[in-house]
Amino acid sequence: MDIQLITQYWDNPEAREAFKAFIQDIHGLDFSEWEARGYWDDAYAPFSYFKDGRVISSVCIYLLDAIVAGRQTKLAQISGVGTHKNWRRKGLSRKLTELGLQWAEGRHQGVFLFADEEAIPFYHKCGFLSIKDGLEFTHADPVPKKQDIVSLDPSDQKDLDKIYTYAKNKTPISDKFSVSSAKLLMFHALYTMRSNLYEIPALESLVFFARKGDIVNVYDIVSECIPPFEEIYPYLSSKRDSRINFYFHTDKLGIRGVQTEINTGNNTFVKKSFPVSTPVFPFTSMA
Ligand SMILES: CC(C)(COP(=O)(O)OP(=O)(O)OC[C@H]1O[C@@H](n2cnc3c(N)ncnc32)[C@H](O)[C@@H]1OP(=O)(O)O)[C@@H](O)C(=O)NCCC(=O)NCCS
């Protein structure tokens, strides 16, 4: 087929540009800002087939620090998967996934991924298991509002530096199950959470949250010392709140009466023997 396998090539500027063009093409995602701001992550390892200098199929393995049942470990997330239209159904993605996982063997305790709808049959074919991913929630009781919460703007280098300092010093959000990577967090700061970033200076904490109607969605709390949620909530609260969703395990937040429900739509897959059976995958663990 006259195609070339290239792996671990971030130090090759041309190959890296080809990868970025490929991701833009397949997923409509432009990594330029993540790269330009200095958060490109070597822990995000590429396995790609090239043809005439262009990437035609690619898989990345992201090795991430994690906590599972109180113990520090590593997990591997499969991400950036795709094959150009003309090259599909020739076994390329399957082969790259196998090569990536062979390389990662012995470096992690479990493999997970979030599938696009159209790729679900592919992951089943490749032996991944669909897993029920959860979210936690609680009812919102009215509390007096505290005002000193500051919206952060990642376009402002000072705010971005502040977020990165928090990200590097953060303590894991959960002892049950959490995944953390400062550079992946910066990806979320720049892309998915860009207008949902707040600092509560009095608590030395960042909160990523958004309100939808009467529901508050909390995506992450980034702090060296996670405050109890009853100290955080007055800064977020509004009189009409009825419910608060958490996109991570809340065991460190000291919330009474927290409940769990299935979070549909993530299409989460794992490889056999994933170390957590009913996880709430942190929103900011998604690559
Ligand atoms: C999903 C995708 C990555 C598959 O890539 P590919 O190189 O065509 O996959 P492979 O040829 O290695 O397929 C491996 C197996 O999965 C099957 N498969 C692949 N795509 C499939 C699909 N859309 N529906 C059903 N089965 C599929 C193949 O037939 C093959 O099965 P076989 O071993 O029985 O022959 C590719 O279609 C793609 O890039 N889609 C758009 C982007 C995307 O969804 N990426 C994934 C993001 S999570």
The ligand as an ORCA input file, in Angstrom:
! r2SCAN-3c Opt
* xyz 0 1
  C     -14.242      4.667     12.966
  C     -12.977      4.706     12.098
  C     -11.845      5.255     12.935
  C     -12.644      3.285     11.658
  O     -11.413      3.306     10.951
  P     -11.016      2.159      9.885
  O      -9.576      2.312      9.587
  O     -11.957      2.191      8.757
  O     -11.288      0.857     10.768
  P     -10.737     -0.624     10.477
  O     -10.662     -0.836      8.994
  O      -9.484     -0.844     11.237
  O     -11.914     -1.484     11.104
  C     -11.761     -2.521     12.082
  C     -13.060     -3.296     12.151
  O     -14.135     -2.402     12.485
  C     -15.120     -2.444     11.457
  N     -15.638     -1.099     11.253
  C     -14.922      0.026     11.021
  N     -15.759      1.076     10.881
  C     -17.015      0.589     11.024
  C     -18.294      1.174     10.954
  N     -18.462      2.496     10.729
  N     -19.372      0.381     11.129
  C     -19.243     -0.945     11.354
  N     -18.023     -1.571     11.435
  C     -16.937     -0.810     11.258
  C     -14.385     -2.911     10.221
  O     -15.262     -3.488      9.271
  C     -13.440     -3.919     10.815
  O     -14.143     -5.112     11.123
  P     -13.625     -6.568     10.597
  O     -12.378     -6.805     11.372
  O     -14.726     -7.478     10.904
  O     -13.361     -6.382      9.148
  C     -13.212      5.572     10.829
  O     -14.428      5.187     10.230
  C     -13.275      7.080     11.071
  O     -12.258      7.763     11.014
  N     -14.464      7.620     11.331
  C     -14.643      9.073     11.538
  C     -13.953      9.598     12.795
  C     -14.291      8.814     14.039
  O     -15.434      8.463     14.302
  N     -13.245      8.533     14.841
  C     -13.393      7.874     16.112
  C     -13.556      8.880     17.176
  S     -13.813      8.143     18.741
*
